[in-house]
Structures are given as structure tokens and as C-alpha cells.
Amino acid sequence: MSWYKPADVGFSTRKFFADLGHAARLFFRLVVLFVPTMRRFGLVRDQIHFLGNFSLAIIAVSGLFVGFVFGLQGYYTLQRYGSSEALGLLVALSLVRELGPVVTALLFAGRAGTSLTAEIGLMKAGEQISVMEMMAVDPIDRVLAPRFWAGVIAMPLLAAVFSAMGVIGGWIVGVLMIGVDAGSFWSQIQGGVDVWQDVGNGVLKSVVFGFTVTFIALLQGFDAQATPEGVAAATTRTVVMASLSVLGLDFILTAMMFTI
């Protein structure tokens, strides 16, 4: 007896497109709710505090240590070619263009994304979502939309903190510990980093990653099975899907930015 069953393939294909359509409708609904959500900015503010402020410590410390590593690796690499004075430019461009948005998004997915999924999943398991629907309160409008837009707003701010701390880390290692000239370090950054092409592209990436990570976290929590095992599985899917989506989108965005 063959393991291949055409009916199973058809069912899986149909389920895939149904899930895709459900996700697209939910995303469109969250985007449309931008103006009504901002009218109740207190809800968004509380979520920005929950998602952003509580993630600030791990973002800042990670950025500082990444800057330490880049300061060491960059100096000994540039020293071979007699260009150690360009250490500041190397650190700044690497962080602003790539590492800042990408690593921040991965850390955000691991800390804030899993928290969102677990929170929404537990609300569903505790039948709070069902109670809200019975009271004619739209859970997407009241629960998901403020968290979605808070994540979109918090992500670029956290990426900026990560990049700034990384540059400071590179300065500590390169200037204070190794002895690179401080004037060369900062003047290379000032002259070589373009506000629109470099910083602007990094901000654009962080905004796209904010949309992606926050939406995946909310979708997995909202669709989680109302059991402890279902919430745990949804939390795991959030980390995996968000991380892979960030890395894939980073390649696509980088390719577009260098070709346009």
C-alpha cells in the first residue's frame, strides 16, 4: 500500500491557502485599524513600554558587546592594509546597515515576540477572547491592534539603541583600549555614513522587521490551540518563523537597496 494519497495532498494544499488567506485578512485588518488605534494612544503607549522598555536592557548590552567584537576584529583586519583609522566607519556601517536591524529583530522575536504569543495564547486558553466576543468587543481592535502598532514603533527605536551602543563599544575598544586616534574614528563616521542611504535603509529594514515579527507573534498567539501544549507550540513557531522571515527579508531588502 502506497503512502502517497492524492486526497491528503489536496487537503494540505487547501489548508495552506486557507491559512495564508486568514493571515492576509488579519494583517490587512490590523493595518486599516491604524487610525482608530492611535486615537486610543494610551493602549499603544502601555504596549510600547511593555515591548520596548522591557527589551531595552538586552538590546543595549548586546549592542555594546557586538561593538566590542567589531572593534577588535575590525582593527586587526584593517591593520593588515594600513587602514586602522577607518575602524569607526567599518563599525558604524556594519551596525547601521545590517547588524543593528537584524540582530535587534532576532532579539525582539526571542524576547517580546514570544511574550506576545504567550499572552494572546493564554487569553485564548482562559476564554478571555471568547468573553470579549460575547460582550460585542472586537478582540482584534482592542487586543491585537495596539500590540501590533506598538511593536512596529518600538522596533526602530530599539535598533537605533543597538547601533548607538555598538558604536560606543567599538570606540571603547578601538580608541580607549587599542589606541586608535579618536579624531580619525569619529571623523570617518561623520564623513562616510550617509543619512539617507545608510541610516535610512537601516530604519526601513527595522520598520519592515517590526511589521513582520510583531504580526507573526500575534498571529501565532491568536491561532494557538487553547491548551498549554498549544500555547507552547505557538511560542516555538513564533521564534522559528520570525527568525527565518527576518533573515530572508534582510537578503531581499539588501539586494533591492543595492540595485535601485
Number of C-alpha atoms within 10 A of each C-alpha: 3 4 5 8 8 9 9 10 11 11 10 12 12 12 12 12 11 12 13 12 12 13 17 12 12 17 20 11 14 20 15 12 16 15 10 12 21 15 10 12 14 12 17 21 17 14 19 22 14 18 24 21 13 13 19 19 11 15 25 21 16 19 29 23 16 23 30 23 17 26 28 16 14 22 25 15 14 15 13 9 8 11 13 20 21 21 30 31 22 23 29 29 21 18 29 25 23 20 21 30 30 23 22 29 32 22 17 31 27 20 16 22 28 26 20 29 30 27 18 25 29 22 18 21 18 13 13 14 21 16 14 14 13 10 9 9 14 14 16 19 15 14 17 22 26 26 26 29 24 25 29 21 20 23 28 24 16 24 30 23 20 29 32 20 24 31 29 21 23 32 26 18 19 26 19 12 12 13 11 20 15 14 11 17 22 19 14 17 19 14 9 16 17 13 11 10 12 19 18 14 20 28 21 15 25 30 21 20 30 26 19 23 30 28 28 25 28 30 22 27 32 25 17 24 18 17 14 14 11 19 25 18 16 25 24 16 18 29 23 14 16 24 23 13 16 24 15 11 17 19 12 11 16 15 11 10 12 8 7 5
